[in-house]
Amino acid sequence: MDGALDAAEEAVDLLLETGRAPGDILVLTTGDQHPWAAHELSFGDAAYWAQHDARDDVFFADAAAVERASARPVVVVAVNGGDDTLARVLPAAMTRASALLIVCGDPQRINQVLGAGV
């Protein structure tokens, strides 16, 4: 698994250990999907998004779907590819996070995108 995905999972674990409700957390990936999302999507798009709407657990989504994701207190972005996606996703992720935005990945890469006018 990509280092950014590992860091995102560690962030989620810490959030849960400190009392954050699982349904408060949205994880977005800018490159390959998180294995959980890939598995759940194998049951169909409707079932996958029904889990998002239920807000019973941490929800993992491709960053390309950020517009479809509803706001949550915490949004974790795993920068595991897709620099072009990252420039579009970070502003949208900021609007989705009502309390905390966590960005995981190569700081140099993230700063390059942020320096490009995000």
ABEGO torsion letter per residue (X at the ends): XBAAAAAAAAAAAAAAAAGBBAAABBBBBABBBBAAAAAAAAAEAAAAAAAAAAGABBBBBBAAAAAABBBBABBBBBBAEGAAAAAAAAAAAAAABAABBBBBEBAAAAAAAAAAGX
